Amino acid sequence: MHRAHEKLGASRARLAEAIETSGSTPLNSVTIDSENLDQGVHYAPTPRLVLDWVHDIFTFRLDEWCFIDVGAGRGRVVLDAAQRPYAHVIGDEFAEEFCEIARRNLQALPASALKAGRVELRNGDAALLDVPQLSCIAFLFNPFGPRVLESFIARMLQSHASVPRPIIFAYVNPIEASVFERFPELERAHLPRPTRIKFKLLSPYSLEIYATPEAKPYLANMF
């Protein structure tokens, strides 16, 4: 990890000490009821600075959007999104223990900090996710392998075919980014220059943004 990224991330800690989202955990230490277990990736929390940089891109009003954290782990991304004015925030996690920790963390968040209209954590497989019929931002921090990623994208786009609307995929640490290229319905966005510089200089990770055509007006100057 870049030293600057680690130092700045620590200085940006906003959650209460009682909220346990840190640390790395292998999947063989938790309970997972899914045929896609082999596609899972060990748990590691998304750096808080990265969350800020991603959200800096979304300069539009959020109160009609759903934010989905795919592979929610212990809930750090969900808690961050819950403090922003989304209509609906969903965390989907297939490890039972992680999901329970995330729910406890959400309960520990002060009510005064909650700005989202609705927040929920689901213990389930992303390949079977029930997608709300709202404009959506799907956040991924390299949560699983290519087979499940392809199934998840296909499920999102099936929902889009039923109700055409803006859908944005924000993919951090995009190891399997080539999977998105299999879907002609999606277009890759060009990150704003300040965002590119921050990821290049201050983070070991990179970011890719893919979106449906309806999302283009919301991502000004990125296409």
GUVOTOR-151091 format. One line per 5 residues: number of its first residue (from 0); for each residue x, y negated, z of C-alpha. Coordinates in steps of 0.001 Angstrom, whole numbers, plus 500000, padded with zeros to 6 digits. Last residue first. Layout:
N
NUM) X:Y:Z; ...
This chain:
223
222) 482380:489670:477827; 483432:488279:481209; 482573:484628:480508; 479457:484713:482725; 478683:487985:484430
217) 474988:487427:485111; 474113:486794:481451; 475833:490092:480562; 473817:492262:482937; 471032:493047:480441
212) 473585:494651:478126; 474410:497377:480704; 477591:496942:482711; 481100:498195:483368; 483596:496529:485707
207) 487062:497956:486370; 489188:497186:489423; 492797:497934:490332; 494369:499209:493522; 497764:498717:495167
202) 496619:495223:496145; 498107:491744:496500; 499838:490885:493246; 497862:492755:490604; 494514:492698:492395
197) 494799:488992:493143; 495971:488153:489627; 493133:490027:487949; 490573:488300:490176; 491990:484849:489393
192) 491898:485690:485643; 488243:486713:485598; 487879:490433:484882; 487031:491502:481349; 483843:493557:481222
187) 483564:497084:479866; 480321:497794:478027; 477808:500485:478826; 475061:502049:476685; 477769:503775:474625
182) 478442:506134:477550; 481517:508324:477117; 483792:505345:477856; 482616:505436:481456; 484367:508785:481942
177) 487675:507159:480933; 487604:505263:484237; 488450:508439:486182; 491286:506974:488263; 489442:503690:488713
172) 490886:502577:492078; 487870:500272:492450; 484869:500778:490138; 482226:498037:490103; 479324:499375:488007
167) 476717:496778:487027; 473112:497511:486080; 470879:494796:484645; 467427:496043:483671; 465664:498436:481298
162) 463103:500471:483274; 462843:504047:482020; 466123:503878:480084; 467766:502234:483090; 466696:505114:485330
157) 468268:507522:482865; 471290:505227:482887; 471755:505579:486625; 471402:509355:486374; 473931:509511:483540
152) 476390:507453:485580; 475997:509832:488513; 476361:512946:486368; 479534:511572:484747; 480984:510679:488140
147) 480082:514134:489431; 482052:515843:486665; 484881:513293:486678; 485980:513667:490303; 484713:511865:493391
142) 484640:508684:495478; 487149:506543:493521; 486033:503442:495453; 482659:503082:493713; 480164:500223:493946
137) 476892:500378:492001; 475302:496956:491522; 471659:497293:490597; 468752:495297:489171; 465787:496995:490739
132) 463952:500238:489979; 465564:502062:492903; 467715:505097:491965; 467053:508428:493693; 470549:509929:493753
127) 470924:513519:492549; 474513:513304:491206; 475308:511111:494208; 474694:514098:496506; 472942:513369:499776
122) 472994:511928:503276; 471353:508553:502721; 472113:505331:504542; 469583:502520:504390; 469544:498725:504453
117) 466592:496476:503585; 466236:492730:503080; 469956:492075:503371; 471104:489298:505713; 472111:491222:508823
112) 474614:489404:511037; 472025:488221:513573; 470966:491825:514087; 474420:492562:515457; 476071:495587:513787
107) 476125:498490:516209; 473119:500143:514532; 474989:500041:511210; 478006:501667:512828; 475815:504404:514260
102) 474365:505020:510796; 477849:505120:509261; 478961:507645:511893; 475965:509823:511042; 476747:509603:507323
97) 480379:510507:507908; 479358:513572:509906; 476889:514756:507265; 479307:514493:504325; 477355:513747:501111
92) 477291:509954:501418; 474981:507451:499691; 474878:503928:501120; 471966:501827:499950; 471475:498065:500252
87) 468202:496436:499193; 467155:492849:498456; 470741:491669:498800; 471495:488602:500930; 475003:489533:502192
82) 475784:490896:505641; 474317:494264:504638; 476900:494352:501838; 479745:494397:504384; 478004:497023:506476
77) 477463:499162:503375; 481117:498797:502359; 482349:499889:505807; 479838:502720:506134; 481687:505713:507514
72) 481933:507323:504073; 479710:505523:501579; 480447:507771:498607; 478470:505620:496200; 477758:502224:497724
67) 474571:500948:496093; 473663:497240:496079; 470098:496462:494984; 469430:493050:493471; 466552:490584:493679
62) 468019:488579:496588; 471524:488550:495124; 471553:485165:493416; 474399:484932:490886; 478084:484406:491695
57) 478874:488112:491677; 482581:488011:490833; 483507:486856:494347; 481814:490031:495554; 484603:492136:494115
52) 487307:489961:495662; 485586:490033:499051; 485270:493798:498979; 488933:494124:498026; 489880:491976:501004
47) 487981:494366:503253; 490080:497331:502159; 487839:500277:501175; 487996:502963:503846; 489639:506348:503144
42) 487726:509615:503054; 489187:512521:501102; 487887:512912:497530; 484995:515162:496505; 484737:517051:493226
37) 485248:520493:494791; 482272:519828:497072; 479972:519515:494053; 477747:522460:494970; 476713:520413:497966
32) 476117:520920:501680; 479118:519111:503148; 480127:519403:506805; 483402:517707:507780; 487049:518705:508373
27) 487590:520148:504894; 486839:516691:503470; 490127:515220:504693; 489870:512048:506828; 491686:508703:506504
22) 491446:505960:509114; 489197:502971:509687; 485403:502682:509733; 484667:502889:513469; 482498:499959:514542
17) 483173:499339:518240; 485896:496848:517318; 483221:494590:515831; 483445:493892:512101; 485141:490870:510636
12) 488677:492082:509925; 490143:489515:507507; 493564:489300:509213; 494001:493056:508866; 493276:492889:505150
7) 495769:490068:504719; 498525:492161:506294; 497699:495333:504343; 497380:493514:501020; 500593:491599:501615
2) 502419:494823:502429; 501246:496481:499222; 500000:500000:500000
